[in-house]
Amino acid sequence: MIENGFCKHRIKASYSDFRVKEKKIADYILENPEKIIHSTISQIAEINGVAEATVFRFCKRIGFKGYQAMKIALASEVVTGMTDIHETIQKGDDESLVAEKVFKSNIRTLEETWSVLDNVEFKKAVDIVLRANRIEFYGSGGSGVIAIDAHHKFMRTGIPTVAYSDSHFQVMSASQLDENGVVVLISHSGKNRDILQALEVAKEQNATTIGITTLAKSPLSDGVDVPLYTVSQETEYRSEALSSRLAQLSIIDALYVNVSIGRKELMQQSIKKMRNAISYKRI
């Protein structure tokens, strides 16, 4: 995880998993970022009625080495004016206003995900896929839909590819991979038991693994060779996982376009064959 920034994003990404005291600290930080950067750890602990050790553990939990590192990251956000423009959908909103808020929420999710995209890690992912002799996409539930969409796109590259949302198929297929295979594991929480089991099987076969998951620290982000992060916020009528799908799709799209550029000639041949095959489906 990137050590030098995105404090607010990390807090929001992890919020649903925080304990009561951690949520109290999180709320104070999000509501008073300017005060935090001028306060000591003991002052923050006293204001929130918690021990200094609790504040320190909170900082570690969201991916920083300690309170000072978190303060530096937060200060950079305050200085650059990273503001929260979130609009919560209310029960009394009319249809047009709900639609407007949904669109704005989607735009914000994409903008925030772009802001945390690590260029070095993304380039690694592109290079890994370009060298692969097989790509497998795994996801469960809503993430399974994203995996299928990725498979649909990457078929055009000429690289053999499959997508599995069934946990048994995932581990069975992963067990047949080798060091030239690549698995892209998609999980918003990064804590799905089936996806983590598929990850372990793929690693046992020395396959290279790429994870698409939330910015929060998770077993998936810790376990894959290359983690790619999304950012989204949860509201009463719209879950984090729902918002994150657009960010997941955009990361997949960005990977696909880069790989397409790298395999231009081979891809043109593949697309020509597919178009010829599809032509028989049309009247």
C-alpha positions in Angstrom: 0.0 0.0 0.0 1.2 3.5 -0.8 2.7 4.9 2.5 2.7 8.6 1.6 -0.9 9.5 1.0 -4.6 9.0 0.7 -5.4 9.1 4.5 -9.1 10.0 4.1 -9.6 7.4 1.4 -8.0 4.7 3.5 -10.2 5.6 6.5 -13.4 5.5 4.4 -12.4 2.2 2.7 -11.8 0.5 6.1 -14.6 2.3 8.1 -17.2 -0.6 8.1 -14.6 -2.9 9.7 -13.6 -0.5 12.5 -14.4 -1.2 16.1 -16.4 1.4 18.1 -13.3 3.3 19.4 -11.7 3.2 16.0 -14.8 4.7 14.4 -14.7 7.5 17.0 -11.1 8.3 16.0 -12.0 8.0 12.3 -15.0 10.4 12.6 -12.8 12.9 14.4 -10.1 12.8 11.7 -12.6 13.1 8.8 -14.4 16.0 10.5 -11.3 17.8 11.8 -8.4 17.2 9.4 -6.9 20.7 10.1 -6.9 20.1 13.9 -5.2 16.7 13.5 -2.1 18.1 11.7 -1.5 20.5 14.6 -2.1 18.0 17.4 0.0 15.4 19.1 -1.0 11.8 19.5 -1.7 12.3 23.2 -4.0 15.2 22.5 -6.0 13.2 20.0 -6.2 10.3 22.5 -7.5 12.6 25.2 -10.1 14.3 23.0 -11.5 11.0 21.9 -11.3 9.3 25.3 -9.0 6.5 24.2 -5.5 5.4 24.9 -2.5 6.6 22.9 -1.9 3.0 21.9 -5.4 2.8 20.4 -4.6 5.8 18.2 -1.3 4.3 17.2 -2.9 1.0 16.3 -5.5 2.8 14.3 -2.8 4.5 12.2 -1.2 1.1 11.6 -4.5 -0.5 10.7 -5.0 2.0 7.8 -1.6 1.3 6.5 0.8 3.9 8.1 3.9 3.3 10.1 2.5 5.5 12.9 0.8 8.7 13.9 3.4 11.0 12.4 3.2 9.3 9.0 -0.6 9.6 9.0 -0.3 13.3 9.9 2.0 14.0 7.0 -0.3 12.2 4.6 -3.4 14.1 6.0 -1.5 17.4 5.8 -0.8 16.9 2.1 -4.5 16.3 1.5 -5.5 19.4 3.4 -3.0 21.6 1.5 -4.0 20.3 -1.9 -7.6 20.8 -1.1 -8.9 17.2 -1.4 -12.5 17.8 -0.3 -15.4 15.4 0.3 -18.2 16.3 -2.1 -20.3 13.4 -1.1 -24.1 13.8 -1.3 -26.1 11.3 0.5 -29.4 10.1 -1.1 -32.4 11.0 1.0 -35.7 9.2 1.2 -37.6 12.3 0.0 -35.4 12.9 -3.1 -37.3 12.8 -6.4 -36.3 10.6 -9.2 -34.2 13.2 -11.0 -32.2 14.2 -7.9 -31.6 10.5 -7.1 -30.3 10.0 -10.6 -28.1 13.1 -10.3 -26.6 11.9 -7.0 -25.9 8.4 -8.4 -24.1 9.9 -11.4 -22.0 12.2 -9.2 -21.2 9.3 -6.9 -20.0 7.2 -9.8 -17.9 10.1 -11.1 -16.4 10.6 -7.7 -15.6 6.9 -7.3 -13.7 7.0 -10.6 -11.9 10.2 -9.8 -10.8 8.9 -6.3 -9.8 5.5 -7.7 -7.7 7.3 -10.4 -6.0 9.3 -7.6 -4.8 6.2 -5.8 -3.8 4.2 -8.8 -0.1 3.4 -8.4 1.5 3.9 -11.8 4.4 1.5 -10.9 2.1 -1.3 -9.9 -0.2 -0.7 -12.8 2.7 -1.0 -15.3 3.8 -4.2 -13.6 0.3 -5.6 -14.1 0.4 -4.6 -17.8 3.8 -6.2 -18.3 2.7 -9.4 -16.5 -0.4 -9.8 -18.7 1.6 -9.2 -21.9 3.9 -12.1 -21.0 1.2 -14.5 -20.0 0.2 -17.6 -21.9 -3.1 -17.7 -20.1 -5.2 -15.3 -18.0 -7.9 -16.4 -15.5 -10.3 -14.0 -13.9 -11.9 -14.9 -10.6 -14.7 -13.1 -8.7 -17.7 -14.0 -6.6 -21.2 -12.4 -6.6 -21.0 -8.9 -8.1 -17.3 -9.3 -8.7 -18.0 -12.4 -10.7 -19.9 -10.2 -13.2 -16.7 -8.1 -13.5 -14.6 -11.2 -14.1 -16.9 -12.3 -16.9 -16.7 -8.8 -18.5 -12.9 -9.0 -18.3 -12.9 -12.4 -20.0 -15.2 -11.0 -22.7 -12.7 -8.1 -23.4 -9.5 -10.1 -23.2 -10.7 -12.8 -25.6 -9.9 -10.2 -28.3 -6.2 -10.0 -27.3 -5.6 -13.6 -28.6 -4.4 -14.7 -25.1 -6.3 -17.7 -23.9 -8.6 -16.5 -21.1 -11.4 -17.8 -18.9 -13.6 -16.4 -16.0 -15.0 -18.3 -13.1 -17.4 -17.2 -10.4 -17.9 -20.7 -9.0 -15.5 -21.4 -6.1 -14.9 -25.0 -7.1 -14.1 -24.1 -10.7 -11.7 -21.4 -9.4 -9.6 -23.8 -7.3 -9.8 -26.6 -9.9 -8.6 -24.3 -12.7 -6.0 -22.6 -10.5 -4.5 -26.0 -9.8 -3.7 -26.5 -13.5 -1.8 -23.3 -13.9 2.0 -22.9 -14.1 4.5 -20.1 -13.8 3.4 -18.6 -17.2 -0.2 -18.3 -16.0 -1.8 -15.1 -14.6 -4.8 -14.9 -12.3 -6.7 -11.7 -11.7 -8.7 -11.9 -8.5 -11.5 -9.4 -8.0 -12.9 -8.8 -4.5 -14.2 -5.5 -3.1 -13.5 -6.4 0.5 -10.4 -8.5 -0.2 -11.6 -10.9 2.5 -13.7 -13.3 0.5 -12.8 -16.8 1.7 -13.3 -18.5 -1.7 -11.2 -15.9 -3.5 -8.4 -16.2 -0.9 -8.4 -20.0 -1.3 -8.1 -19.7 -5.1 -5.2 -17.2 -4.5 -3.4 -19.8 -2.4 -3.9 -22.6 -5.0 -2.6 -20.3 -7.8 0.5 -19.3 -5.7 1.2 -23.0 -5.1 1.4 -23.4 -8.9 3.7 -20.4 -9.1 1.2 -18.5 -11.2 1.4 -14.6 -11.0 -1.4 -13.0 -9.2 -3.0 -9.6 -9.6 -5.7 -8.3 -7.2 -8.3 -5.7 -7.7 -9.7 -4.7 -4.3 -10.5 -1.8 -2.0 -7.8 0.5 -0.7 -8.2 -0.9 2.8 -5.5 -3.3 4.0 -6.8 -6.9 3.4 -5.6 -10.5 3.0 -6.0 -10.2 -0.8 -3.9 -7.0 -1.1 -1.2 -8.5 1.1 -1.2 -11.9 -0.8 -1.1 -11.0 -4.5 2.0 -10.1 -6.5 0.4 -6.9 -7.7 -2.5 -5.1 -5.9 -4.6 -2.5 -7.7 -6.9 -0.5 -5.6 -10.4 1.0 -5.9 -12.0 3.7 -3.7 -15.8 3.9 -3.0 -18.1 5.1 -0.2 -21.1 3.4 1.3 -24.4 5.1 1.8 -27.8 3.9 3.1 -29.1 3.2 -0.4 -25.8 2.3 -2.1 -23.2 -0.1 -0.8 -19.5 0.3 -1.3 -19.4 -2.9 -3.4 -22.0 -1.4 -5.8 -20.0 1.8 -6.3 -16.8 -0.1 -6.7 -17.9 -2.0 -9.7 -17.4 1.0 -12.0 -13.9 1.4 -10.6 -13.2 -2.3 -11.1 -14.5 -2.1 -14.7 -12.3 0.9 -15.4 -9.2 -0.8 -14.1 -10.0 -3.8 -16.3 -10.6 -1.5 -19.3 -7.3 0.3 -18.7 -5.4 -3.0 -18.5 -7.1 -4.2 -21.7 -6.3 -1.1 -23.7 -2.7 -1.2 -22.7 -2.4 -4.9 -23.5 -4.2 -4.3 -26.9 -1.5 -1.7 -27.7 1.3 -4.1 -26.8 -0.2 -6.9 -28.9 -1.6 -4.8 -31.8 -0.8 -7.1 -34.7 -1.8 -10.3 -32.9 -4.9 -8.7 -31.6 -5.9 -7.5 -35.1 -5.7 -11.1 -36.3 -7.8 -12.3 -33.3 -10.5 -9.7 -33.8 -10.7 -10.5 -37.5 -11.4 -14.2 -36.7 -14.0 -13.2 -34.1 -15.8 -10.9 -36.4 -15.9 -13.5 -39.1 -17.4 -16.0 -36.6 -19.9 -13.5 -35.3 -21.1 -12.6 -38.8 -22.9 -15.9 -39.0 -25.1 -14.9 -36.1 -26.5 -12.0 -38.0 -29.4 -12.0 -40.4 
